[in-house]
Amino acid sequence: MESRSNIATKGEYNAHDEVEFLSFVLGEEHYALDIMSVKEIRGYEAVTKIANAPSFIKGVLNLRGDIVPIVDLRMKFNVGTVTYDEFTIVIMLNVCDRIVGIVVDAVSDVIKLSSEEILPAPEFGAAFDSRYLKGLATVEEKMVILVNIQALISSDELGLVDANNLSDQE
């Protein structure tokens, strides 16, 4: 488990600097990710399915010449009802020089948080893998789960980005 001081010493957050996060909804829960990784926000469109891909990898689409894998975070995190309609949102991310789309229920807002406002993610042991969490914060009386989107996208489980590229960028 990381303390707030450990988060700050990693160069992610300085004690009094505010970092902007894009908040989004999955089911009944509120999540957020570092806005610097967001390329654009779009409506969901049909994707080309990839054989033998895990169920949470919906397929790929062509985004102005880039072939972009689309990951449904609702399925990955096992939250919310998985429906694809005109209200379904895809957040296009630029992670490790690769564009990846994540499907969410809704985009909420841009929030600013200082390191003092970010609480470390609790340790759940083997029951839950918290390596994809940066921490937790309370925003307008709601608990917001801060996702470490680089760790998630570069995980062996997703296999979308070479993990070596991630360490080159840190």
N, C-alpha and C positions, 0 to 999 in steps of 0.2 A: 504494500500500500504506500502511495506517495503522499508525503506531507505537502502542504502548500509551499513551504520553502524549497522543497525538491523540485516542484513544478517550475518555480521561478528560476532556479539555478540551471535548468535545462535550456534556458534561453527562450522558452515559449512566452513567458509572461514576466514582466518586471513588476515589482511590488505595487506601484501606483499607476502603471499604464493600464489603459482599458483596451481590451481586445473585442472586436466585433464578431458576433456569431449570427448565423442565419438559423432562426428557430423554425421547427416544423413539427407536424403531428403524425404519429403512427398510432392508430387506434385511439385510446383515451390518454395516451402519454405524450408529453412534450419533450422534444429533443432539440439539440442545436449542434452545429458544426462550425468550424472556423470559416468565416466568410471569404477569406483569402483563397480558399480552394474552389470557390464557386465560379463557374464559367458563365452559366445562364440557367434560367428556369423556363421550362416548357410544359405544355400539356402532353399527356401520354399519347403515343402513336404506335401503330402496329410494328412489331419487331420480327426479325427473321430468327426463328428458333435454331438453336445449336444442339445437335444430337449428343446425348449422354451428359449434358450439362446439369448441374444440380438444379432443383426446382426453383430456387430463389434467383437464379440467373435466367432472366426471361428470354434473352436472345441478344441480338445486335441490331443496330440501325446505322444508316449512313448519315452522318452529320457533316454536311458540306465537305465531303471527301474523306472524312475520318470514320473508320468503322469503330463504333462505340458499344461496348458491352453494357447491358442494362440489368441492374441488380434490384430486386424488389426487397427493400428493407423490411417491409411488413412481414414477408415470409421468412427472411433471414432471422429477424428478432422474434418471430412468432407472436406478433401483435396485430390487432385490427382485422377487419374483414377485407379480404383481397378481392376488390372489384376494379374493373378497368372501365372508366366512363369519361365523360367530358370534364369531370372535376379532378381526375387523377393527375398528379403532378410528377414530373421528372426533373430532378436537380442535376444539371450537368456539372461535373467536377473535373478539375485539372489536378491529378495526383501523380506525382513522379513522372512528369512529362507524358502522361497518358490521360485521355478523356474517358471518364466513366460516368454513366447515368445511374442515379438511384431513384427508385419509385417511392413516393411518400403520399400520405393522405391529403395533406395540405401544408402550405408554407405560411407561417404566422407573421414573423416580424424580424427585424434586425435588432439584436440586443447587444449592449455594451456591458462587459463585466471586467472588474479588476481582479487581481489574484486573490485579494481578501474575500471576494464574494464567491470564489470557487472552492468548494469543499472537496476533499479527496474522495474518490470512489471507494465504497466499502468493500472489504474482502468477503467474498461469498464462498471461498474454498472451491471444491470441485463442482458445486451445484451450478455455478455461473462463471463464465469467463469474463473478467472485468478488464482485460487488456485493451478492449475497444472503447473504454470509457476514459475521458480526460478528467471527469469529476461531475459534481452536481452543483446546481445553483438554484436559489429561489428567486423567481421573477414574478412580480405582481401576485404574490401568494400562491404561485404554482411551482412545483419542483420541476426543473428542467435538467434532463440528462445530457451532458456534453459528450458527444461521440468523438473518439479519436479516429477520424475518417481515414487518415493515412494508414494507421495500423490495420484497420478493417480491410481496406481495399488491397493492401499489400500482403495480407495474410495468406498462408499456404492454402487455407480452406477455400478462399476465393480464387487464388492463383491468377489474378488479373494483371498484376504488376510484379516485375522482378524485385524481390526484397532488397537486392543489392543496390538498385537505383535509389531506394529510400534512404539507405545509410549514406549514400553519396551526397544527399541533399541536406542532411542534418548538420 
